[in-house]
Each structure stands twice: as structure tokens, then as C-alpha cells.
Amino acid sequence: MRRVLSSLAAVVAVALTTAPAAVASSGYDSYVALGDSYTSGSLIPNQVNLPCTRSDHNYPSLVAKDIAPGSFTDVSCGGATTKDMTGSQPLTGNPPQFEALKPDTELVTVGIGGNDVPFAEVVVTCGLMDALVPHGAPCKNFYTSGGTDKLAEKVRAVGPKVAAVLRGIRDRAPKAKIVLVGYPTLLPDDGTNCWPLVPISDGDAPYLRDANKLLNTVLAEQAKAHGAKFVDTYRSSIGHDMCQPPGAKWLEGLFPTSVAAPVHPNALGAENQARQVLEALGE
């Protein structure tokens, strides 16, 4: 019995002395988060930077809480475009986001590109066109008039801009693991709509869904081409779009039912974004 107890004590002693080293070796000494409002967690409680609508429960904060980096810097800001990586962002006072990067930065997450389309303009344009039109596709007809899909062209034009962002991160933080985070499901993946709850016509819902998917495809292509990890938040959020009831939706509609910005992730959506990032990190 004494031998058994002695053996158990030895095992416990080894575990206690080796566990901290194992935890330390699996972490990141420094983590920097860059991005737009889908990263900053616009209006999700608690807001810690109102000009940037940045939440302390956005996905970078949740990821940082889990991986416990030595330092964590979140400079994401609502309304940010790829230009705001290297230039000060008007109205918010947010300095160039790249200024947060250092040569010894070990992890960078970035969610950017939507405002370069810009999707806010698309939402307003389509919402106004479809507000009194439950059937048809006035928004699609608007963007495809003349025989070319101008919205698809705008989305594809984001690719080179995001490529420049990824190169800029690599130049400033050569040792960092770079994670490019995509955009979640906005409208039902099956192409249905929920007019008038979300005033998008039945013919425009699949069109906008496809634009959402195309943007993620463009981002994934750029991540692959520039040695970054792409995090797909679309597939995991299918069935949790802004047409779903409160508690089931992870993205608020034009008329939010929980505290979050319209057409943006709510707290549940931020939690899912964090889960997908952590899975990509292997945590």
C-alpha cells in the first residue's frame, strides 16, 4: 500500500511541476486584433470604445480570455475599411490599426473587407427598394442592369485590397500567425426571406446570400495565397441568420431584438465567431 501511495504521489508531483510549462508553451506572448464592426462587436455590451463601437465581449476579447496571451491589443473599429489599416479613421479618432503591430507580435486576427464593398450601402439600397415589395428582385435588377453584376464586381474588387492588408501584417509582424476571419450568414442559406421582418424581397434574398458567400470565397482565396488561416464563420451560423427568432439568431436584423447594431452579430454571434477562431488555433 505504501508503494502504491508513493507511486501516486510521484505521479502527482510530476504533473504539478510539468503542467505550467505545458500551458505556457501553448500560448501566445502577444495578440493583436484588427478589423471592422463585425470584429469590434458594435453595440454588444459592454462598449469600451464608443467611437469605434468596440465591445469587451467581441470575439477577440473572448479568444484572448481563452488563450490568455501575455498581451492583448484590440484596435478593431466600426466602419473600418482596408484603408484604415494604414491611415487614421475619420470621425472615430482611431489611429492606423497597423500601428498596433510589432515585430514580436505572435498572433493577429483580422476581419475586414465588408466596408470596402460597401455592404452597408448595399443593405440600405436593397432595403429601400424592397420595403414595399415582398415579391420580385428589384435590388438584383438594379445591380445587374446593363448585363454585368456590379455587386459581384464590387465584391471581387475587395480581393486585392485584402491581399495588401495581409502583406502589410506580414511585413510588420513577420513571426505572427495570421488569422483572417470571414463573415457569418446574414440571410437564410436556403434562399428564403422573411419579409417584412427583414424587408428583402423573395427574389433578392438568394441574390444577397450569394454575394455574402462570394465575399467569403474571395477572403478565403486571399488567405490561402498569403499564408494566412481563413476562419469560416458562415457554415457554423447557418440557421442563425437575422430571420430567426430571438435566441436562435446570431445576427440582428434591421430592427434588433437584442443589444447589438442592426445587421451585425449579437453576443451569441460573437461567441460563435470566437469558437471558430479557437478551433482554427487548435485550442
Backbone torsions as a table, in degrees:
resi	resn	phi	psi	omega
1	MET	NA	-42.5	179.0
2	ARG	-61.4	-38.6	179.3
3	ARG	-63.4	-41.6	179.7
4	VAL	-62.2	-47.2	-179.4
5	LEU	-62.8	-39.4	179.4
6	SER	-64.2	-40.1	179.7
7	SER	-65.1	-44.4	179.0
8	LEU	-61.7	-41.4	-180.0
9	ALA	-62.7	-39.4	179.4
10	ALA	-64.8	-42.0	179.3
11	VAL	-62.4	-45.8	179.5
12	VAL	-61.8	-42.3	-179.5
13	ALA	-61.6	-41.5	178.7
14	VAL	-64.2	-44.1	-179.4
15	ALA	-61.3	-42.5	-177.5
16	LEU	-67.9	-33.4	-177.0
17	THR	-83.8	-24.4	-177.5
18	THR	-97.2	-23.5	-175.7
19	ALA	-59.2	-47.7	-179.4
20	PRO	-58.8	-39.0	179.4
21	ALA	-63.3	-38.7	-179.6
22	ALA	-65.5	-40.9	179.1
23	VAL	-64.5	-45.2	-177.9
24	ALA	-61.5	-38.7	-175.9
25	SER	-73.6	-16.9	-178.0
26	SER	-95.4	-3.6	-176.2
27	GLY	-95.4	-176.4	176.9
28	TYR	-119.7	134.4	179.7
29	ASP	-70.4	-30.6	-178.5
30	SER	-147.8	135.5	-177.5
31	TYR	-130.9	128.5	178.0
32	VAL	-122.7	131.0	178.6
33	ALA	-110.2	128.1	177.9
34	LEU	-119.8	155.7	173.4
35	GLY	151.1	-173.2	-178.0
36	ASP	-101.8	-158.6	-174.2
37	SER	-67.3	-24.3	177.0
38	TYR	-72.3	-17.4	173.8
39	THR	-93.8	-42.9	-175.1
40	SER	-68.3	-20.9	-179.5
41	GLY	76.2	54.2	-173.9
42	SER	-53.3	119.9	176.0
43	LEU	70.9	-1.1	174.1
44	ILE	-68.6	129.4	177.3
45	PRO	-63.7	142.7	-2.4
46	ASN	-99.1	135.8	178.9
47	GLN	-79.5	125.7	-177.9
48	VAL	-110.9	-7.1	175.7
49	ASN	-148.9	95.0	-173.8
50	LEU	-65.6	-40.1	177.4
51	PRO	-57.7	-34.0	-180.0
52	CYS	-98.3	2.1	-175.1
53	THR	44.2	52.9	-177.4
54	ARG	-100.6	130.7	-177.4
55	SER	-104.7	150.4	173.5
56	ASP	-86.0	6.7	172.9
57	HIS	-123.0	26.0	172.2
58	ASN	-77.0	173.6	-173.9
59	TYR	-66.0	-34.2	175.8
60	PRO	-60.6	-40.1	179.8
61	SER	-65.3	-38.3	179.3
62	LEU	-69.0	-38.8	177.0
63	VAL	-64.7	-44.8	-179.6
64	ALA	-61.5	-38.3	178.8
65	LYS	-61.9	-35.5	-177.6
66	ASP	-77.9	-44.9	-174.4
67	ILE	-89.1	-13.9	176.8
68	ALA	49.0	63.7	178.7
69	PRO	-70.3	162.6	177.8
70	GLY	-62.2	-37.4	175.3
71	SER	-142.4	148.8	-178.9
72	PHE	-136.4	125.6	179.1
73	THR	-128.4	119.9	180.0
74	ASP	-113.6	113.1	179.1
75	VAL	-117.0	16.8	177.5
76	SER	-60.9	151.3	-173.9
77	CYS	-153.0	132.3	177.9
78	GLY	-57.3	137.0	179.5
79	GLY	86.5	-2.0	-176.2
80	ALA	-66.7	142.1	172.3
81	THR	-117.5	178.6	178.4
82	THR	-62.2	-27.6	178.6
83	LYS	-65.2	-27.3	-176.2
84	ASP	-79.0	-0.2	171.9
85	MET	-71.4	-34.8	-176.4
86	THR	-114.0	-5.9	179.7
87	GLY	-128.9	155.6	177.7
88	SER	-66.1	141.5	-176.8
89	GLN	-87.4	122.2	-178.9
90	PRO	-58.1	148.8	174.7
91	LEU	73.9	-36.4	-175.5
92	THR	-87.7	-23.5	-174.7
93	GLY	77.2	6.3	-179.7
94	ASN	-71.9	124.5	178.6
95	PRO	-70.0	170.1	177.4
96	PRO	-50.9	127.6	-175.0
97	GLN	-63.8	-29.3	179.4
98	PHE	-63.0	-18.0	179.7
99	GLU	-64.6	-17.8	179.1
100	ALA	-78.6	-14.8	-177.1
101	LEU	-81.7	141.7	179.2
102	LYS	-131.2	158.9	179.9
103	PRO	-58.0	-26.4	-178.2
104	ASP	-99.9	8.9	176.4
105	THR	-61.4	132.5	-174.2
106	GLU	-104.3	-24.0	-179.8
107	LEU	-140.0	132.3	175.7
108	VAL	-131.6	125.0	169.1
109	THR	-109.3	142.8	-179.5
110	VAL	-144.1	132.9	174.8
111	GLY	-127.6	106.6	-172.1
112	ILE	-151.9	157.2	175.3
113	GLY	127.6	-32.8	-177.0
114	GLY	-61.3	-39.4	-179.1
115	ASN	-77.7	-10.9	175.7
116	ASP	-81.5	-15.6	179.9
117	VAL	-66.2	-50.5	-8.4
118	PRO	-93.4	138.1	-176.2
119	PHE	-71.2	-28.5	177.7
120	ALA	-60.4	-42.0	178.1
121	GLU	-63.8	-39.4	179.3
122	VAL	-64.4	-43.8	-179.8
123	VAL	-61.1	-44.5	-179.9
124	VAL	-66.3	-45.0	-179.2
125	THR	-60.1	-49.7	-177.6
126	CYS	-70.1	-38.6	179.7
127	GLY	-61.2	-42.7	178.9
128	LEU	-67.4	-39.8	-179.5
129	MET	-68.9	-34.1	-172.4
130	ASP	-97.3	-5.1	-172.1
131	ALA	-56.0	-34.9	-178.5
132	LEU	-114.3	14.8	-174.5
133	VAL	-128.6	90.5	-179.4
134	PRO	-69.9	-25.4	-177.6
135	HIS	-119.8	152.3	-178.9
136	GLY	102.7	-172.4	-176.8
137	ALA	-143.9	61.2	-179.0
138	PRO	-62.2	-35.1	-179.7
139	CYS	-68.9	-46.5	177.2
140	LYS	-60.0	-43.2	179.7
141	ASN	-61.6	-36.4	178.9
142	PHE	-65.0	-47.7	-175.9
143	TYR	-77.4	-19.6	-178.3
144	THR	-107.2	6.1	178.3
145	SER	-63.3	141.0	-178.2
146	GLY	92.2	-1.7	174.0
147	GLY	94.5	-5.9	176.5
148	THR	-121.1	150.2	179.7
149	ASP	-90.5	96.1	-175.7
150	LYS	-66.9	-30.5	177.8
151	LEU	-68.6	-43.8	178.3
152	ALA	-61.9	-36.8	177.7
153	GLU	-64.5	-40.3	178.2
154	LYS	-62.6	-40.8	-179.0
155	VAL	-66.8	-45.0	-179.5
156	ARG	-65.1	-29.8	179.9
157	ALA	-67.7	-14.7	177.9
158	VAL	-70.1	-28.5	-175.3
159	GLY	-51.4	-56.9	-179.7
160	PRO	-61.3	-31.7	179.4
161	LYS	-68.6	-41.4	177.9
162	VAL	-70.1	-34.6	175.9
163	ALA	-58.4	-42.3	179.0
164	ALA	-64.9	-36.3	177.4
165	VAL	-63.4	-46.4	-178.7
166	LEU	-64.7	-38.9	176.3
167	ARG	-65.5	-39.6	179.5
168	GLY	-63.6	-38.7	177.1
169	ILE	-64.3	-45.6	-178.4
170	ARG	-63.2	-38.5	179.8
171	ASP	-64.3	-37.5	-174.4
172	ARG	-90.1	-25.5	-179.4
173	ALA	-134.2	71.3	-171.7
174	PRO	-62.3	-21.2	-177.9
175	LYS	-93.5	-6.6	-169.4
176	ALA	-76.5	146.2	165.9
177	LYS	-82.1	124.4	-176.2
178	ILE	-106.1	126.3	-179.4
179	VAL	-119.4	117.2	178.3
180	LEU	-99.0	118.7	-173.7
181	VAL	-98.8	126.1	-179.5
182	GLY	-81.4	-174.8	-176.1
183	TYR	-103.1	142.9	-177.1
184	PRO	-76.6	176.9	177.9
185	THR	-68.9	124.7	178.7
186	LEU	-91.9	-52.4	-179.3
187	LEU	-113.9	161.3	-177.8
188	PRO	-50.4	133.7	-177.8
189	ASP	-66.4	-22.7	-179.5
190	ASP	-81.4	2.0	176.1
191	GLY	88.1	1.0	178.9
192	THR	-79.4	169.1	177.5
193	ASN	-127.4	179.3	179.7
194	CYS	-139.6	40.1	177.3
195	TRP	-59.8	136.6	5.3
196	PRO	-94.6	2.3	179.1
197	LEU	-53.5	-47.5	168.6
198	VAL	-119.8	108.6	-170.5
199	PRO	-73.4	67.1	175.6
200	ILE	-120.8	124.7	-177.1
201	SER	-62.9	157.4	-175.4
202	ASP	-65.0	-25.3	176.9
203	GLY	-84.0	-21.4	-179.9
204	ASP	-88.5	-22.8	-178.3
205	ALA	-58.9	-49.9	178.5
206	PRO	-67.9	-28.6	178.6
207	TYR	-66.1	-46.2	178.9
208	LEU	-71.1	-34.0	174.2
209	ARG	-58.0	-44.1	-178.3
210	ASP	-67.5	-33.2	176.6
211	ALA	-66.3	-39.0	175.4
212	ASN	-59.3	-46.3	179.8
213	LYS	-66.7	-39.6	-179.3
214	LEU	-62.7	-41.1	178.6
215	LEU	-60.2	-43.0	178.0
216	ASN	-64.3	-36.7	177.1
217	THR	-63.6	-44.0	178.3
218	VAL	-60.9	-44.2	179.9
219	LEU	-64.2	-42.8	180.0
220	ALA	-62.6	-39.4	178.5
221	GLU	-62.7	-42.6	-179.6
222	GLN	-69.2	-37.6	177.1
223	ALA	-60.4	-46.3	-179.4
224	LYS	-62.9	-39.8	-177.0
225	ALA	-71.7	-20.0	-174.2
226	HIS	-122.0	22.8	172.2
227	GLY	69.2	26.1	177.3
228	ALA	-105.9	161.5	176.3
229	LYS	-95.0	124.5	177.2
230	PHE	-92.1	132.2	177.6
231	VAL	-107.9	115.8	180.0
232	ASP	-86.3	109.9	176.0
233	THR	-100.1	0.4	-178.3
234	TYR	-73.8	-54.7	-174.0
235	ARG	-60.1	-40.7	-177.9
236	SER	-70.2	-18.9	-178.4
237	SER	-101.7	5.7	174.3
238	ILE	-61.5	131.5	-175.9
239	GLY	90.4	0.2	179.9
240	HIS	-127.1	27.1	-178.8
241	ASP	-73.4	179.5	-174.1
242	MET	-74.4	-2.4	174.6
243	CYS	-86.9	-9.2	-175.6
244	GLN	-81.4	160.4	179.7
245	PRO	-71.5	162.1	177.0
246	PRO	-54.3	138.4	-177.8
247	GLY	95.1	-29.1	177.9
248	ALA	-100.1	-28.3	-178.6
249	LYS	-86.4	139.8	177.9
250	TRP	-106.1	0.4	179.8
251	LEU	-135.5	126.9	-178.8
252	GLU	-78.1	149.5	177.0
253	GLY	-85.6	-162.5	179.2
254	LEU	-65.7	-23.7	179.2
255	PHE	-121.5	87.0	-173.0
256	PRO	-56.9	142.8	174.9
257	THR	-109.1	-3.4	171.6
258	SER	-138.1	169.6	-173.3
259	VAL	-75.1	101.0	177.7
260	ALA	-170.8	162.8	179.7
261	ALA	-72.3	149.2	175.9
262	PRO	-57.7	140.3	179.3
263	VAL	55.6	42.2	178.7
264	HIS	-141.4	159.1	176.1
265	PRO	-60.4	141.4	171.2
266	ASN	-94.1	-168.7	-177.8
267	ALA	-60.3	-38.9	178.4
268	LEU	-66.0	-37.2	177.8
269	GLY	-65.8	-40.2	177.6
270	ALA	-63.6	-37.8	177.9
271	GLU	-63.3	-39.3	178.4
272	ASN	-68.1	-41.0	176.5
273	GLN	-57.0	-44.7	179.8
274	ALA	-62.7	-42.0	179.2
275	ARG	-58.8	-42.7	-177.9
276	GLN	-68.7	-37.6	177.5
277	VAL	-65.9	-44.4	179.8
278	LEU	-63.2	-38.2	176.9
279	GLU	-62.9	-40.9	178.9
280	ALA	-65.0	-31.7	179.1
281	LEU	-79.9	-11.7	-179.6
282	GLY	79.0	22.2	-178.5
283	GLU	-85.5	NA	NA
